Amino acid sequence: MSQLLEIENATLKFGGVVAVNDLSFSVKEGEVYAIVGPNGAGKSTVFNLISRFYDPYAGALRFDGQNLLARSADAVADLGIARTFQNIELFDHATVLQNLLVGRHRHRRTNMVQEMLFTPKVRREEERHRAAVEDVIDFLDLQPYRDKMIAGLPYGVRKVVELGRALASGPRLLLLDEPASGLSVEETQDMRWWIDDIRKQMGITVLMVEHDMGLVSGVSDRVLALADGAKLAEGTPAQVQSDPAVIEAYLGTGVV
Ligand SMILES: Nc1ncnc2c1ncn2[C@@H]1O[C@H](COP(=O)(O)OP(=O)(O)OP(=O)(O)O)[C@@H](O)[C@H]1O
């Protein structure tokens, strides 16, 4: 498997706080790779670096061999990197279908005049986007909710819709920020199947930050344990969970 994402000696400081400290890791095409670590370890900051919300103080970031640092946040999405957020970010007063169509935004190839005139090209594009979104709705069993407003939906369903919005963009790399947080045991189990299927059926590479070690062990090929912004351990879930440095660092946090 080739490397899809490479982080090389990345460092990011907020004032005097070193949030990410000379961190290197890579994610192979087709794998599920999880980042774990106690609160404040730097997990979200790593995601924000990859999404290009932050510039690193030093280091290199590459996606499929291309320099990510030469691109803006929008351009990163165009490369095929999609993400979900720890605090779900959806349009509350729009339907599930409308939110998923927003996920298709990067594929729009028509201009505003064409859209106002609703030319045949616009109509064909629209049909293509709808078909892609309907596939995601079927895949995630969202049919009962497709015309419902986000605001009225239970938290667990909103979480699946957010996953759907990211999938609708047709990514090569999916960044999941705490996919199981706030979910019940059953919903977490469903999330595990979705992630498995996303990798196996859709061939999408997944990088996730997650506290639930049951989910991490269940779906991940490899795990990176972070502490104070630096790599503590990397390996299979079993290797990382039994690593003495990890046990020592997490002792009493209830994470491992
Ligand atoms: N925008 C910011 N400004 C200043 N400091 C920040 C900012 N974002 C993060 N930090 C600091 O950087 C460090 C890493 O934070 P980060 O949010 O990446 O950790 P995390 O591992 O994602 O934690 P959690 O599990 O609580 O989400 C922490 O010390 C945090 O206080």
The ligand as an ORCA input file, in Angstrom:
! r2SCAN-3c Opt
* xyz 0 1
  N      -6.673     27.841     19.259
  C      -5.860     27.584     20.304
  N      -5.258     28.578     20.977
  C      -4.442     28.292     22.010
  N      -4.157     27.049     22.449
  C      -4.729     26.023     21.819
  C      -5.632     26.226     20.709
  N      -6.050     25.022     20.281
  C      -5.472     24.099     21.065
  N      -4.672     24.707     21.992
  C      -3.846     24.025     23.002
  O      -3.048     23.066     22.312
  C      -2.981     21.838     23.032
  C      -3.543     20.709     22.175
  O      -4.950     20.896     22.054
  P      -5.898     19.949     21.163
  O      -7.254     20.558     21.170
  O      -5.268     19.689     19.843
  O      -5.889     18.600     22.024
  P      -6.814     17.329     21.842
  O      -5.899     16.151     21.980
  O      -7.619     17.410     20.615
  O      -7.750     17.413     23.133
  P      -9.303     16.917     23.318
  O      -9.244     15.420     23.455
  O      -9.693     17.575     24.609
  O     -10.091     17.377     22.146
  C      -3.745     22.068     24.342
  O      -2.808     22.447     25.320
  C      -4.684     23.220     24.003
  O      -4.986     23.953     25.147
*
